[in-house]
């Protein structure tokens, strides 16, 4: 197309020259002006062609860059998609694991609650049996109550011992004998015997030096009676002395000191099954 245009322009020029002898000066000038216009148009077309070639080259470069970026983005997308699939799979596995753990925890909780329910029921039954068995001694200061899931049988010192003595008297032996009859029917019960005193200083008691000694020796006297004479299993028994340090009343009054001088027999159910569950 460019060559045809150029040939046409050259033809016009040659034609103009060859016929210049017959053209008027006015027409001759017009032809020259037309030739200049054609030359200008040709140069502009050349410039435009070069500009188009540059644009085409730039577009090709841009296209290549875009293709490269597209490939890179696809690779990244595929990698992200693979990671997402992996995460989704892992999440599903984790959710299933957590769900199984939750079920196991709920099962263990239900088992613990059932054991505690049975313990409370057994504790209430034991309290009722002890109250029935020891009913005749309540007027002598014997009480039976439940605290923290345990049964506390509290016997004042006047029910068990002569003043300042560690030897159990006959009325005390009667109370302990009836208590032992119930305890032997409850092999799953642990037995702790605690001796308590008031805060008054001990004088002239021979080998008994202080309230610590008195509380310990009285508790061991009760334990020996229950195990040696009443045949309660020794492995279930514990003897401790608390001295004057866990009072129930004010040591400033006779009534308060009387409450503080006591033997407490603490009965608690064995919770081996519960401990095994907690350890899991």
C-alpha positions in Angstrom: 0.0 0.0 0.0 2.9 2.3 0.9 4.6 1.6 -2.5 1.5 2.2 -4.5 1.0 5.5 -2.8 4.6 6.5 -3.5 4.3 5.4 -7.2 1.1 7.3 -7.6 2.8 10.4 -6.2 5.8 10.0 -8.4 3.6 9.5 -11.4 1.9 12.7 -10.7 5.2 14.5 -10.2 6.6 13.2 -13.5 3.4 13.9 -15.3 3.5 17.4 -13.9 7.2 17.9 -15.0 6.6 16.4 -18.5 3.7 18.6 -19.1 5.1 21.7 -17.5 5.6 23.3 -20.9 1.9 23.3 -21.4 0.8 24.1 -17.9 0.3 27.6 -16.7 2.5 28.9 -13.9 -0.5 28.8 -11.6 -1.2 25.1 -12.2 2.5 24.4 -12.0 2.6 25.9 -8.5 -0.5 24.0 -7.5 1.2 20.8 -8.5 4.3 21.6 -6.5 2.2 22.4 -3.5 0.4 19.1 -3.9 3.8 17.3 -4.1 4.9 18.9 -0.9 1.7 17.9 0.7 2.2 14.3 -0.4 5.7 14.3 0.8 4.6 15.6 4.2 1.8 13.0 4.3 4.4 10.3 3.5 6.7 11.3 6.2 3.9 11.5 8.7 2.7 8.0 7.7 6.3 6.8 8.2 6.4 8.3 11.6 2.9 6.8 12.4 4.1 3.4 11.2 7.1 3.6 13.5 4.9 4.7 16.4 2.5 1.8 15.8 5.4 -0.7 15.6 6.7 0.6 18.9 3.2 0.2 20.5 2.9 -3.3 19.1 6.3 -4.2 20.5 5.3 -2.7 23.9 1.9 -4.5 23.8 3.7 -7.8 23.0 6.0 -7.2 26.0 3.1 -6.3 28.3 1.2 -9.4 27.1 4.2 -11.6 27.8 4.6 -10.1 31.3 0.9 -10.6 31.9 1.1 -14.2 30.9 4.1 -14.7 33.2 2.2 -13.1 36.0 -0.9 -15.2 35.3 1.2 -18.4 35.4 2.7 -17.3 38.7 -0.7 -16.5 40.1 -2.1 -19.8 39.0 0.8 -21.6 40.7 0.3 -19.6 43.9 -3.4 -20.3 43.8 -2.8 -24.0 43.3 -0.4 -24.0 46.3 -2.9 -22.1 48.4 -5.7 -24.5 47.3 -3.5 -27.4 48.3 -2.7 -25.8 51.7 -6.4 -25.1 52.3 -7.4 -28.7 51.5 -4.7 -29.9 53.9 -5.8 -27.4 56.6 -9.4 -28.5 56.1 -8.4 -32.1 56.4 -6.3 -31.4 59.5 -9.2 -29.3 61.0 -11.6 -32.1 60.4 -9.2 -34.5 62.1 -8.7 -32.1 65.0 -12.5 -31.5 65.4 -13.1 -35.3 65.4 -10.4 -35.7 68.0 -11.7 -32.9 70.2 -15.2 -34.3 69.9 -14.0 -37.7 71.0 -12.0 -36.2 73.9 -15.1 -34.2 74.9 -17.2 -37.4 74.9 -14.7 -39.2 77.0 -14.6 -36.2 79.5 -18.3 -36.1 79.7 -18.4 -39.9 80.3 -15.8 -39.5 83.1 -17.7 -36.6 84.6 -20.9 -38.6 84.6 -19.0 -41.5 86.2 -17.5 -39.2 88.9 -21.0 -37.7 89.6 -22.4 -41.1 89.9 -19.7 -42.2 92.3 -20.3 -39.0 94.4 -24.0 -39.6 94.3 -23.5 -43.1 95.6 -21.0 -41.8 98.2 -23.5 -39.2 99.5 -26.3 -41.8 99.6 -24.0 -44.2 101.5 -23.0 -41.4 103.9 -26.6 -40.5 104.6 -27.4 -44.2 105.2 -24.4 -44.6 107.5 -25.4 -41.5 109.5 -29.0 -42.9 109.9 -27.7 -46.2 111.1 -25.3 -44.6 113.6 -28.0 -42.3 114.9 -30.3 -45.3 115.5 -27.5 -47.4 117.1 -26.3 -44.5 119.4 -29.6 -42.9 120.1 -29.4 -43.8 123.8 -26.1 -41.8 124.2 -27.2 -38.5 122.7 -28.2 -37.1 126.1 -24.6 -37.7 127.2 -23.2 -35.3 124.5 -22.9 -37.7 121.5 -23.7 -36.2 118.2 -23.7 -37.5 114.6 -23.5 -35.1 111.7 -22.2 -34.9 108.1 -19.5 -32.4 107.1 -17.7 -32.3 103.7 -19.0 -35.7 102.7 -17.9 -37.4 105.9 -19.8 -38.6 109.0 -18.5 -37.1 112.3 -19.4 -39.0 115.5 -18.4 -36.7 118.4 -18.3 -38.0 121.9 -17.6 -35.7 124.8 -14.8 -36.7 127.2 -17.3 -37.2 130.1 -19.0 -40.0 128.0 -15.7 -41.9 127.5 -13.1 -41.0 130.2 -13.0 -40.0 133.9 -11.5 -36.5 134.4 -7.9 -36.4 133.3 -7.8 -40.1 132.4 -7.0 -42.0 129.2 -8.8 -45.2 130.4 -12.3 -45.7 128.8 -15.0 -46.1 131.4 -17.9 -48.6 131.2 -20.4 -46.2 129.6 -17.9 -45.2 127.0 -17.2 -48.8 126.2 -21.0 -49.4 125.7 -21.2 -46.5 123.2 -18.0 -47.7 121.3 -19.3 -51.3 121.2 -22.5 -50.2 119.5 -20.5 -47.9 117.2 -18.2 -50.9 116.3 -21.2 -53.1 115.4 -22.2 -50.6 112.7 -18.6 -50.1 111.5 -18.0 -53.8 111.0 -21.0 -53.8 108.7 -19.4 -51.0 106.6 -16.0 -52.4 105.3 -15.7 -49.6 102.8 -15.5 -46.9 105.4 -12.2 -45.5 106.7 -12.0 -44.6 110.4 -10.0 -41.7 111.8 -10.1 -41.1 115.6 -9.2 -37.6 116.7 -8.5 -36.5 120.2 -9.3 -32.9 121.3 -8.8 -31.0 124.5 -9.5 -27.6 126.0 -6.7 -25.1 126.5 -6.2 -25.4 130.3 -2.8 -26.5 131.4 -2.4 -30.0 132.6 -1.0 -30.6 136.1 0.0 -33.7 138.0 -0.9 -36.3 135.3 2.3 -38.2 135.6 3.5 -39.4 132.2 1.0 -37.0 130.4 3.0 -33.9 129.8 0.5 -31.6 128.0 -2.7 -31.4 126.0 -1.0 -32.9 123.0 -0.1 -36.0 124.9 -3.6 -36.3 126.4 -5.3 -35.9 123.0 -3.1 -38.5 121.4 -3.3 -41.0 124.2 -7.1 -40.8 124.4 -7.4 -41.3 120.6 -5.1 -44.4 120.7 -7.1 -45.8 123.7 -10.3 -45.6 121.5 -8.5 -47.2 118.5 -7.2 -50.0 120.7 -10.6 -50.7 122.1 -12.2 -50.8 118.6 -9.5 -53.0 117.1 -8.4 -55.3 120.0 -11.7 -55.8 121.8 -14.3 -55.1 119.0 -12.2 -56.6 116.1 -12.6 -53.6 113.8 -9.9 -54.0 111.1 -6.8 -52.2 112.1 -5.9 -51.3 108.5 -9.0 -49.0 108.5 -8.0 -47.1 111.6 -6.0 -43.9 112.2 -5.3 -42.2 115.5 -4.4 -38.5 115.8 -4.2 -35.9 118.5 -5.3 -32.3 117.8 -4.7 -30.9 121.3 -6.5 -27.7 122.0 -6.0 -26.3 118.5 -9.4 -27.1 116.9 -11.9 -25.9 119.5 -15.7 -25.9 119.1 -16.4 -23.4 121.9 -14.8 -20.6 123.9 -12.2 -21.9 126.4 -13.0 -19.0 128.6 -16.2 -20.7 129.8 -16.9 -24.1 131.4 -19.5 -24.9 128.8 -17.1 -24.1 125.9 -14.3 -26.1 127.5 -16.6 -29.1 127.8 -17.4 -28.9 124.1 -13.7 -28.8 123.3 -12.8 -31.9 125.3 -14.0 -34.6 122.9 -13.2 -37.6 120.7 -14.3 -37.2 117.1 -14.6 -40.4 115.0 -14.5 -39.4 111.4 -15.9 -41.9 108.9 -15.2 -41.4 105.2 -16.0 -43.7 102.3 -13.1 -45.2 100.4 -12.8 -43.4 97.1 -10.3 -45.5 95.2 -12.6 -45.8 92.3 -13.0 -42.0 92.2 -9.2 -41.4 92.4 -8.6 -43.9 89.6 -11.0 -41.9 87.4 -9.4 -38.6 88.3 -5.9 -40.0 87.4 -7.0 -41.0 83.9 
